[in-house]
Amino acid sequence: MSSVRVEDVSKEYELGRTKVPALRGVSLAVEPGEFMAVVGPSGSGKSTLLNLIGCLDRPTSGRVLIGDRDVSTLDDNALSDLRARNIGFIFQTFNLIPVLSALENVEFPLLFRGGNHEGRGRARRALEEVGLADVAGHRPDELSGGQRQRVAVARALVTDPALVLADEPTANLDSATGESIIDLMLAINRRDGTTFIFSTHDPRVMSHAQRVVRLADGRVVD
């Protein structure tokens, strides 16, 4: 994956007969290996922008390009394949599957790539990478918030994605745990050249970001 480009993108949602604009003509270029934060008040369009870059939604107008591919031209199967092979997701609420162990949660994305006998080994190595090899058999309700977010980071990284999208990843964590999660992602960014794009209110994330993009009322303001 060479780059991400958002070109004059708008997104509207329909609520009954009303159209609610979430993004209004946003343009943005992200270079490979960037560690970038998208900031702004609630309702500014941060999560919507990440969802469009992550191919979880389609723009009302404008284009999103991953490398040289205009994702709006891809069908659902092609989008699923692009997400599975190139994009990792980290969510504020972790989004772990309660009935699966930490190891099984990390292994889960590999199933969408036609998981094979090597998947379990890759998942174990990803857990080791985030310092959780000793809780591989624990379910999410047996883990602390910081441990659950580390599992989520491992799950995002197990497919070796070129791009990781993190939506408020430190919002539910105490200061020390949040700092350790940021340090972990910084280390991965520097070592592997993985691109990270954050949606965040956290000044700690902003202070580490190479670039901060500010949104307000669905527009880039800075």
NORMOBEL-V266919 format. One record per backbone hydrogen bond with DSSP energy under -0.5 kcal/mol. NH is the residue of the N-H (numbers start at 1). CO is the residue of the C=O. If there is no record, write none. Layout:
# NORMOBEL-V266919
NH_CO, NH_CO
This chain:
# NORMOBEL-V266919
4_30, 5_65, 6_28, 7_5, 7_63, 8_6, 9_26, 10_61, 11_23, 13_20, 15_13, 15_18, 16_14, 18_15, 20_13, 20_18, 21_19, 22_11, 23_11, 24_218, 26_9, 28_6, 30_4, 32_2, 34_31, 36_196, 37_211, 38_198, 39_37, 39_213, 40_200, 44_41, 49_45, 50_46, 51_47, 52_48, 53_49, 54_50, 55_52, 56_51, 57_51, 60_10, 61_10, 63_7, 65_5, 66_69, 67_3, 67_65, 69_66, 70_68, 71_64, 71_69, 73_70, 74_71, 79_75, 80_76, 81_77, 82_78, 83_79, 84_80, 85_81, 86_82, 87_83, 88_163, 90_165, 92_167, 94_91, 95_93, 98_96, 100_97, 102_138, 103_136, 105_101, 106_102, 107_103, 108_104, 109_105, 110_107, 111_107, 111_108, 112_108, 112_109, 113_110, 114_111, 115_110, 119_116, 122_118, 123_119, 124_120, 125_121, 126_122, 127_123, 128_124, 129_125, 130_126, 131_128, 132_127, 135_132, 136_133, 138_135, 140_100, 142_139, 143_140, 148_144, 149_145, 150_146, 151_147, 152_148, 153_149, 154_150, 155_151, 156_152, 157_153, 158_154, 160_157, 162_86, 163_86, 164_195, 165_88, 166_164, 166_197, 167_90, 167_165, 168_166, 168_199, 171_168, 173_170, 178_174, 179_175, 180_176, 181_177, 182_178, 183_179, 184_180, 185_181, 186_182, 187_183, 188_184, 189_185, 190_186, 191_187, 192_188, 193_189, 194_188, 195_162, 196_34, 197_164, 198_36, 199_166, 200_38, 200_198, 203_201, 206_202, 207_203, 208_204, 208_205, 209_205, 210_35, 211_35, 213_37, 215_39, 216_219, 218_44, 219_216, 221_214, 222_214
